[in-house]
Each structure stands twice: as structure tokens, then as C-alpha cells.
Amino acid sequence: MRRVPEILGEASAFMAGLSMGERAKLSLLLGRRTLRSIAGRLRGHPLIRLSFIPRKADRLLIAPQDLRTADGTRASEIYSGRFAFAGKVVISDGRSPFQITPPSEEWSAALLGFGWLRHLRAAESGITRANARALVDEWIAVQGAWDKTAWQPEIMARRVTSWLSQAPLILHDADDQFYRRFLRSLVRQVRYLRHTAIEARDGVPRMQALIALTYAALCMAGQARHMRGAVKQLVAEIERQILPDGGHVSRNPGALIELLLDLLPLRHAFQARNLAPPPQLNNAIDRMMPMMRFFRHGDGAFAHFNGMGPTQPDLMATILAHDDARGAPLSNAPHSGYQRIEAGELVLLMDSGLPPPLNVSQEAHAGCLAFELSHGLQRIVVNCGLPGANRETWRQVARATAAHSTVVFNDTSSCRFLEGGSFKRLLGTPIVSGPTEIPVTREDRGDAIIMRTSHDGYADRFKVILQRALKVALAGNRLGGEDLFVSTDGDMIPANIADEFAVRFHLHPSVKANKLTDGHGAMLMLPSRDVWTFNAYEDRVEIEESVYLSGSDGPRRAVQIVIYGRARKIPRVHWTFAHVAAAGSSGGRRRGDEPELPLDPP
């Protein structure tokens, strides 16, 4: 294992190439992570762990509801020793699954988080209840005293929440000895988590750790004295992480789903104990619900921005069933950095936000000004997204600007990620630099909505500002776009600066694309047999391979439309998506026939 000084040395070498502000932010984050790593090692020392052994076991008062989908058919797999998590399958062959070398970190986190207990509960049989008790007892015997992975605060938080939620399954027909052993382990984990929750990775994991502590204070009889402190910490984290428009500070739409699956049952747990939920909890839920609708396409799927993977329809239905307002989605989410235009059956969603703060940017993407487009129940233009399993295999590819439906300059991402060096184990791969200004204006012209925006993510490296304008017909049958490359040094990009660009439009895998004979457009066939045309006027288009990572059954082959060029020669690119049935074929149009989209600086 590398020593901390060596890791810090590599970090210093990397930071030498950053600006002073970027170095300061990265140094602060590195210092915090190093201190937390040292603190975690100290708490793992046997002498210190003794202080977390409870003198007596508490009793359970209530069990919170688990809103995550359960599949009773998976209970037989677990009973037979087949543990399938995060795209990996392990056959235990009579051994304890907690003594098997895990095939991946994701698999290990899923196993040790015990979320799979809900599948055993769904089967509702004496065999599955006995199996649940046996597996919990095995974990207590193997790792209950200490384990480097299992006792990480984010994993422990998921396990505490799962044990509390599935207590009726685990404790049904249990003997007194197991009951006491189970509760003593639970109390010990809660006590340890109380001291380490702040060490959980910032963002959703830390919020879930504080939610677990609040659950414990509500559900366990001897933990009430910790209620005030748990609620105070949770409220502070809610106010920090949930933005005024209801989005999450990480800018990952999937974070809303994960947190609401825990926050909604938490609110009910307060009510079950005849306690008023904190106003900040209710207010956060009320803000997050409209944002859930904001990110949805016509088929109910979420747009793929900043780490969002496949949308699980059953989870969406469960969460939205708790939405009493059921109002129309927002059109502008300025705090989260997203725009939505809805016209007829056409829905357009755009990323128009700055990179999230450094400490919550480990999963954020370089997809500035990328958009997704859908018509009715059919998605047309998408971003590549992330798969539901084996995410680490694809993560860095999916985060690149080229994996998004936006402009890529010189085959370089608009954000810079922390890459290379062993110090990534401490920091992950956060975004260390990116766009700093993204102005947005919207205008309703009666028959169309025009949105103009720009970003400076390439200004320092390539002396260019990218401007994008979109014009959506209110009839929902046409989207016109214009991408403009503006030099930061005079009228033209300096001759010694590379100026190659690629305007990318990734298509949903169900869309069939055929290049038109003139080479300036493409015909798109949707599964509904609707036909759309893409037109680039005098610019040539290419149809290339792509991959849609967010398929419900894993990554799928897809194609993308690409317009290549050099910004000094072609400083302005026009393109149009048009519904043939409504607008007719536009295959013969040329430059000069483009929609009027004057790109005055926003």
C-alpha cells in the first residue's frame, strides 16, 4: 500500500499544472480526506473499538417502510447461495458470502449494505425468514467486530437502515439469544456511525448516514436522547445539499430518487412516533417532487445528465404516488443548472449549469450545453448516460464531453478531471476546472421558444467561447439550432490554436438513422414509424457508432450524428430536427434557408 506522504507528493505534482484557485480547493479537499482516512484507521484500532461495545441492548419500537422494489423470486437465488449484485454473480458453495473475495467494490457494497433483505421479505415464508436470520448472524460472527470495508460509514448507514426496515423479517420467530445479539450489534454500529457519519463521502452517502442515525433515534428505545443532535445534523445537511429549486448539489438527477426513497419513509417514521417532522424535511420533499417531474421525458424516463443511469419505472411510480401537488414541471431550474422546454408532444432538456462543487463532483459529467429531445413516448436525442451495473468500467468514458449531445472542441472535454496517481484513492476523480460563466436567456415569440446560452469551458485552453441557440416550435414539430464559435482574442481564433470541432447528436438506440444522398442530413425512423429529418444545410454530416449505456438491460449499440469542421473556416453551424408529417422533408435546404436565430450575447 502506498504511504500517505507518497500520495501527497503525487498530488503536489499534479496540482502544479492548475491555477492558484484550483490548487487551493484541491489542497483543502485532499487535507480533509487525509485527516478522515487517518481518523478512520485510528477508530479501527482494537482498543478504540472496545468503546463502541454497548453495555445493554435496546429494543425496537417501529420499523420504517422500505420503498425500494422487492423481487420475491430472488429469494430462492440467495437461499441457494447465488449472490448477484452490481452485474456480478458469486456462488458461495456452502461458504459464508462474507468470507468470499468480492469480485468488485460495487458488489461488496451491495452485499454488506443488506438491501437485498427486502427480496427475502417479499417471498414471505418461514424458509426466507430463517435464511435472513442466518445471514445476519453470519455477518455478526464474521465482520460484526470490525471489517475495513463493512464498517465504512456509507456502507454501515445502508446496513443500519436495512436492518431497521427489515426487522420484522429478521426477528420474526427469533429466539431470545439471537434477538439480543442482533440488537447489541445494531446498537454498536449506530454508536460507531454517530462518530463517523461526517467521514462518509460528501453528497448522497453522507446524507444517508445522517438519515440512518435519525432512523435509529426514532426506531430504537434507548436512542431517543440522540434525537436532537441527529435531527440538527440532518437538517443542516438537507439545507446544504437540496437546492432552492429542488435539485441536488451534485447535479445528478438520480440523487433525487435515492434520497426521496429514504426521506419519504423518514417523514412517516416521525408521524408514527407522533412527532412533527422537521419543517426543513417537509420543505425539501416539497421542492424535490416537482424536480422529479422536471427531468422526465414523455415515456417517464429521466434525462441522462451528470451520472444518471437507467430509470426504474416502479421506483418512479412509488415516489410520485407520494406527490400530492402533481403540478406541471418547472421550465427553468437556475440553481440546479437545467432548462426544460415543452411544446406539444416535444420535450427538450438541457444542461446549462456550472460544474458542481469540487467535493461532490466525483460523478459529475462534462456535458455543458448538452440536450436531450423526445417526442411523445419516444426519445430521439440522448446522452450516453451510465449503466446500472459495472459503472466504474464506463464512468470516465461516460463523463467525457464526447459522450453528450453537445459541441466537443479539439476532442477535449469542457471540464478537467483529476486523473492519474494513487491519490485518486483519497479524492476519487472530481472535476477540478470547467466552465465559469454560463449565461442563459429565454424568449417566447408566440410561435416558438428561443433559448440562448454559452459557456467558456474552452476559453483558457483554446481561446474560444461556445454559444448555442435553440428554437423550439410551439407546435412541437421542429427544433432549430445554431452553434457559434467566438474567439476570446479578437475576431478570429489565433492561428497557432487548434480549432477542430465536432457537433454530436447521440440517438436513442431505437431510432434508425439513414444518411441522405446529398450528405447534408439524415432521415430518422422512430419505432412508432414517425419520421424526422435532420438537416445541417451546407455542412456535411456523418453517422457514426455510439453506445447507449443507460439501457434497462445494459449498454446497447446506437448511432450518433456528427458535424465536423474547423472553427476558423466555419464559425457558425446551423442544424434542424423536423417532423416530416408536420413539416415535410427538408433534405434540399441549403445555407441561407436556416431558421433565424440571431445569437446576440446573452
Secondary structure, DSSP 8 states (H G I E B T S, - for coil): ---HHHHHHHHHHHHTTS-HHHHHHHHHHHHHHHHHHHHHHHHTSHHHHGGGS-SS---B-------S---TTHHHHHHTTEEEETTEEEE-TTS-GGGS--S-HHHHHHHHHTTTHHHHHHH-SHHHHHHHHHHHHHHHHHHSS--TTTTSHHHHHHHHHHHHHTHHHHHTT--HHHHHHHHHHHHHHHHHHHHHGGGS-TTHHHHHHHHHHHHHHHHBTT-GGGHHHHHHHHHHHHHHHB-TTS-BTT--HHHHHHHHHHHHHHHHHHHHTT----HHHHHHHHHHHHHHHHTB-TTS-B---TT-----HHHHHHHHTT-SS-----SEETTTTEEEEEETTEEEEEE------GGG-TT----TT-EEEEETTEEEEE-----SS-HHHHHHHHHSGGGSSSEEETTB-SSEE--SSTTHHHH-S-EEE--S---EEEEE-SSEEEEEEEE-TTHHHHSEEEEEEEEEETTSSEEEEEEEEEESSTTS--TTS--EEEEEEEE-TT-EEEE-TTSSEEEEE-TTS-EEEEE-TTS--EEEEEEETT-TTS-EEEEEEEEEEETTT--EEEEEEEEHHHH---TT--TTSS--------
